[in-house]
Amino acid sequence: MTYEGIMFTEKTGIWRKQISQKELRLIFLKFERANLTQYADNYPSDYTDMASNIISFKKGKNLKTIRLEGEHPQPLKDLSAYLDS
């Protein structure tokens, strides 16, 4: 798993974490339950300096990337919070 903190975050830089097969299965399950394909690709903010999260998930040849800046659905907030933990 890779995390990149750029500005206004506790950790800056690129951070990598080795995860177990059990953790990986749980992450995949959470992504599948969130059903990312039903959401827009971008949730912009009216503020230019608003923090953002980018969530990407690739399964097979399908890739879904969502940029979270402004208001976005609760399942995306939950997934983002889980990945940040």
Buried (B, 14 or more C-beta within 10 A) or exposed (E): EEEEEEEEEEEEEEEEEEEEEEEEEEBEEBBEEBEBEEBEEBBBBEEEEEEBBEBEBEEEEEEBEBBBBEEBBEBBEEBBEEBEE
